[in-house]
Amino acid sequence: MYTFNVVLASPRGFCAGVERAIETVRRAVSYYGSPIYVLHEIVHNKHVIQELEELGVVFVEELEDVPQGQLCIFSAHGVSVEVEKMAGSYGLKTIDATCPLVGSVHRMAERYHSEGCEVIIIGHHKHPEVEGTAGRVVNGTVHVVANIKDVDALTVKDAEKVGFVTQTTLSREDLTPIRERLQERFPKIRGPLSNICFATENRQCAVKQLAKKTDLIFVVGSKNSSNSNRLKEVAEINGTPAHLIDDRDDIRAEWLEGVTSVGITAGASAPERLVDGVLERLTEIGCTSISTMDGIKETIRFKPAAIK
């Protein structure tokens, strides 16, 4: 028999950008009817995707898969200029659900390019947000660096004409040494202290505090969610074992052997109902009390994208 208490992180779960993207899709379905097409996953959570599919949303990986004249929504991760032009050439109606914070990174990358800089993106290779940001730099040179090894292998035309931006869902632990190495190699490099979004920062700070209070942490989020994976890493860096779980069904009772306190958080694309399911499962296994830690209250909200 297991006996343990549960502490919930605060904040956790949906961020303003995710809420905006999902609401944009729901409004589009209500206004236009189904099917509605979305290029790539609107957000990285399999439960959210399944729920929207039940409303008649069709997720595609290529624009060619959208019938001519139909509506296509661009995901919260953003798209390249080329994708926008292709959509127009295919005769598609489009709605841009790019997170406003990702959009600000796009504009920063575009500005550096317009001022003659080569652009460096600190982020994960092949991540849709990184590919979208790279694709905003038209006819320019873009480098993606995911680690210090990538930085050391970097070759630029002019070391005094370089600017960098960062993927919004990185952890500060990942970002800081890469940024510092870039600044060592290119002393005149331009760039922000961080493009990490406020919601990502807030959730990571909450996990750092949660790690001090618990023996084990569950991060509710899908395996392809960058920010959810970062939360797991932050927990482990701060000395607490962590498991990334999609939902209650992923929990294995043996993980709780000898555990007296369990922390729970959720990635920015994970709905709260999944946390509720995890709490129900942990109560079945042996949870005796549930509390919520003090945390930052997020009040920022973004208006849904225009659908007409």
TAPEMO-V137062 format. One record per residue. N is the residue number from 1. RES is the residue in one letter. OMEGA is omega in whole degrees, 0 to 359 (none if undefined). Layout:
BEGIN
n=N res=RES omega=OMEGA
n=N res=RES omega=OMEGA
END
This chain:
BEGIN
n=1 res=M omega=179
n=2 res=Y omega=175
n=3 res=T omega=182
n=4 res=F omega=174
n=5 res=N omega=181
n=6 res=V omega=175
n=7 res=V omega=179
n=8 res=L omega=176
n=9 res=A omega=175
n=10 res=S omega=3
n=11 res=P omega=177
n=12 res=R omega=172
n=13 res=G omega=189
n=14 res=F omega=171
n=15 res=C omega=184
n=16 res=A omega=180
n=17 res=G omega=178
n=18 res=V omega=178
n=19 res=E omega=180
n=20 res=R omega=182
n=21 res=A omega=181
n=22 res=I omega=179
n=23 res=E omega=178
n=24 res=T omega=179
n=25 res=V omega=180
n=26 res=R omega=180
n=27 res=R omega=179
n=28 res=A omega=178
n=29 res=V omega=180
n=30 res=S omega=185
n=31 res=Y omega=186
n=32 res=Y omega=188
n=33 res=G omega=180
n=34 res=S omega=3
n=35 res=P omega=170
n=36 res=I omega=181
n=37 res=Y omega=178
n=38 res=V omega=178
n=39 res=L omega=185
n=40 res=H omega=178
n=41 res=E omega=182
n=42 res=I omega=170
n=43 res=V omega=183
n=44 res=H omega=172
n=45 res=N omega=187
n=46 res=K omega=180
n=47 res=H omega=177
n=48 res=V omega=180
n=49 res=I omega=180
n=50 res=Q omega=180
n=51 res=E omega=180
n=52 res=L omega=176
n=53 res=E omega=178
n=54 res=E omega=177
n=55 res=L omega=180
n=56 res=G omega=178
n=57 res=V omega=179
n=58 res=V omega=180
n=59 res=F omega=182
n=60 res=V omega=178
n=61 res=E omega=181
n=62 res=E omega=178
n=63 res=L omega=180
n=64 res=E omega=181
n=65 res=D omega=178
n=66 res=V omega=180
n=67 res=P omega=182
n=68 res=Q omega=178
n=69 res=G omega=181
n=70 res=Q omega=179
n=71 res=L omega=177
n=72 res=C omega=178
n=73 res=I omega=175
n=74 res=F omega=187
n=75 res=S omega=181
n=76 res=A omega=184
n=77 res=H omega=178
n=78 res=G omega=180
n=79 res=V omega=180
n=80 res=S omega=175
n=81 res=V omega=180
n=82 res=E omega=179
n=83 res=V omega=178
n=84 res=E omega=181
n=85 res=K omega=179
n=86 res=M omega=179
n=87 res=A omega=178
n=88 res=G omega=181
n=89 res=S omega=178
n=90 res=Y omega=179
n=91 res=G omega=182
n=92 res=L omega=166
n=93 res=K omega=185
n=94 res=T omega=171
n=95 res=I omega=182
n=96 res=D omega=179
n=97 res=A omega=178
n=98 res=T omega=176
n=99 res=C omega=180
n=100 res=P omega=179
n=101 res=L omega=174
n=102 res=V omega=177
n=103 res=G omega=179
n=104 res=S omega=175
n=105 res=V omega=176
n=106 res=H omega=183
n=107 res=R omega=178
n=108 res=M omega=178
n=109 res=A omega=178
n=110 res=E omega=181
n=111 res=R omega=178
n=112 res=Y omega=180
n=113 res=H omega=181
n=114 res=S omega=180
n=115 res=E omega=173
n=116 res=G omega=181
n=117 res=C omega=163
n=118 res=E omega=185
n=119 res=V omega=176
n=120 res=I omega=176
n=121 res=I omega=173
n=122 res=I omega=183
n=123 res=G omega=184
n=124 res=H omega=178
n=125 res=H omega=176
n=126 res=K omega=176
n=127 res=H omega=184
n=128 res=P omega=178
n=129 res=E omega=180
n=130 res=V omega=179
n=131 res=E omega=178
n=132 res=G omega=179
n=133 res=T omega=178
n=134 res=A omega=183
n=135 res=G omega=174
n=136 res=R omega=181
n=137 res=V omega=185
n=138 res=V omega=179
n=139 res=N omega=177
n=140 res=G omega=180
n=141 res=T omega=179
n=142 res=V omega=176
n=143 res=H omega=175
n=144 res=V omega=178
n=145 res=V omega=182
n=146 res=A omega=183
n=147 res=N omega=182
n=148 res=I omega=178
n=149 res=K omega=177
n=150 res=D omega=180
n=151 res=V omega=182
n=152 res=D omega=181
n=153 res=A omega=187
n=154 res=L omega=174
n=155 res=T omega=179
n=156 res=V omega=182
n=157 res=K omega=183
n=158 res=D omega=184
n=159 res=A omega=179
n=160 res=E omega=180
n=161 res=K omega=182
n=162 res=V omega=174
n=163 res=G omega=180
n=164 res=F omega=171
n=165 res=V omega=182
n=166 res=T omega=172
n=167 res=Q omega=188
n=168 res=T omega=186
n=169 res=T omega=176
n=170 res=L omega=169
n=171 res=S omega=179
n=172 res=R omega=178
n=173 res=E omega=176
n=174 res=D omega=189
n=175 res=L omega=192
n=176 res=T omega=182
n=177 res=P omega=179
n=178 res=I omega=179
n=179 res=R omega=181
n=180 res=E omega=179
n=181 res=R omega=176
n=182 res=L omega=181
n=183 res=Q omega=175
n=184 res=E omega=182
n=185 res=R omega=184
n=186 res=F omega=186
n=187 res=P omega=181
n=188 res=K omega=180
n=189 res=I omega=178
n=190 res=R omega=178
n=191 res=G omega=181
n=192 res=P omega=170
n=193 res=L omega=181
n=194 res=S omega=167
n=195 res=N omega=180
n=196 res=I omega=186
n=197 res=C omega=184
n=198 res=F omega=181
n=199 res=A omega=177
n=200 res=T omega=178
n=201 res=E omega=182
n=202 res=N omega=181
n=203 res=R omega=178
n=204 res=Q omega=177
n=205 res=C omega=179
n=206 res=A omega=179
n=207 res=V omega=177
n=208 res=K omega=177
n=209 res=Q omega=180
n=210 res=L omega=181
n=211 res=A omega=179
n=212 res=K omega=188
n=213 res=K omega=190
n=214 res=T omega=179
n=215 res=D omega=186
n=216 res=L omega=180
n=217 res=I omega=171
n=218 res=F omega=174
n=219 res=V omega=180
n=220 res=V omega=182
n=221 res=G omega=181
n=222 res=S omega=185
n=223 res=K omega=180
n=224 res=N omega=178
n=225 res=S omega=182
n=226 res=S omega=184
n=227 res=N omega=177
n=228 res=S omega=176
n=229 res=N omega=179
n=230 res=R omega=179
n=231 res=L omega=177
n=232 res=K omega=179
n=233 res=E omega=180
n=234 res=V omega=178
n=235 res=A omega=183
n=236 res=E omega=177
n=237 res=I omega=180
n=238 res=N omega=167
n=239 res=G omega=181
n=240 res=T omega=177
n=241 res=P omega=183
n=242 res=A omega=176
n=243 res=H omega=174
n=244 res=L omega=184
n=245 res=I omega=177
n=246 res=D omega=184
n=247 res=D omega=184
n=248 res=R omega=184
n=249 res=D omega=179
n=250 res=D omega=185
n=251 res=I omega=176
n=252 res=R omega=186
n=253 res=A omega=184
n=254 res=E omega=176
n=255 res=W omega=186
n=256 res=L omega=178
n=257 res=E omega=178
n=258 res=G omega=181
n=259 res=V omega=179
n=260 res=T omega=181
n=261 res=S omega=183
n=262 res=V omega=175
n=263 res=G omega=177
n=264 res=I omega=170
n=265 res=T omega=180
n=266 res=A omega=178
n=267 res=G omega=186
n=268 res=A omega=178
n=269 res=S omega=181
n=270 res=A omega=180
n=271 res=P omega=184
n=272 res=E omega=181
n=273 res=R omega=177
n=274 res=L omega=175
n=275 res=V omega=178
n=276 res=D omega=178
n=277 res=G omega=178
n=278 res=V omega=178
n=279 res=L omega=178
n=280 res=E omega=180
n=281 res=R omega=180
n=282 res=L omega=176
n=283 res=T omega=176
n=284 res=E omega=184
n=285 res=I omega=180
n=286 res=G omega=177
n=287 res=C omega=182
n=288 res=T omega=178
n=289 res=S omega=180
n=290 res=I omega=177
n=291 res=S omega=178
n=292 res=T omega=181
n=293 res=M omega=174
n=294 res=D omega=180
n=295 res=G omega=180
n=296 res=I omega=176
n=297 res=K omega=181
n=298 res=E omega=182
n=299 res=T omega=181
n=300 res=I omega=176
n=301 res=R omega=178
n=302 res=F omega=176
n=303 res=K omega=175
n=304 res=P omega=178
n=305 res=A omega=177
n=306 res=A omega=184
n=307 res=I omega=181
n=308 res=K omega=none
END
